Amino acid sequence: MKQIIEQLQNIKQNTDLNYSVKTSVEDFTQKIFSVLFDDSIDLANGFKELELLFKKAAKISCASTQEICDKAWIVFAEKLPSILKDLNKDATYFMESDPAARRVEEIYFAYPGFYAIAIHRLSHEIYNQKLYLFARLMSEYAHRLTGTDIHPGATIYAPVFIDHATGIVIGETCIIEPNVKIYQGVTLGALSVSKDKQDTKRHPTVKSNVCIYANATILGGETIVGENSIIGGNVWVTKSVPSNSVVYNTIQANIKSR
C-alpha cells in the first residue's frame, strides 16, 4: 500500500488543486440565490454570510494579486442591485412570453431557464474580475441543475427568455441583445478553432427581438443574427442572417393514413 501511495504521489501533477473550492462555490451559489429571491431571509444577515462564503471561495480560486483578490467582494457586491434589476426584467419577460406561467413565483422558483440566467448574470460579474475558476464553477453548478450550459464569459443583455432550458449551450464570446427568446437544445457555439484563437470572438452575436427555436445550431464568431429574425428548429447556421429574416429547414414531414 505504501508503494501505491508513493506511485500516486509521483504521478499526480503539481497543480495545487484544492477540491474545497468546488464545494465553497456551490455553497455560495445556493446562498446568493436564496438571499436575492427569498423574502423570508433577513437581508442584512444573509449579506454577511454571503461575504464570508464569497471570500472563502475567492481566496482559494483567485489567481490575481492579493490586493485584487481582497477587493473582489466589494466590486461584486456593488454590482448586485443592477443584477437584481436585470433579473426582475427577465422574470417579467418570462411571464409575458410563456402562456403556461400563471404566477411570477413560478418563474423565480420553478423555471430552470430563469435559474440558469440568474446564476449566469452573477457569475459573469465574477468572470469580469478574472476570477475564472470561481465563475466557471458557478456556471457548471447551474449546468448540473438545469441542463443549461452558459459560459460565464457570455454577454447576455436583459431581458432574455430561456424556455425549458435543457440542452442549451452558449459559448464564452457570445453576445445576446435584449428581448431574445431561446428554446431547448439551442447551441450558440464556435466553429472548430485552434487554441491560439482563445482571445478572439468565436461565438455568434444575436441581435434584439430574435426567436431561436428548439435544437437550432448557430456557429462562428463572425455570425450575426439580425434583429427581429426567427431561427427555426433544427437548422444549422454558420453565416450571418439579415434582419427580419426567417430561417427554416426545407425538409417536409408527410402524414398519411394507415
Summary of the structure (lengths in Angstrom):
residues: 258
radius of gyration: 20.7
end to end distance: 67.6
largest distance: 73.1
contacts: 772
relative contact order: 0.08
helix: 47%
strand: 13%
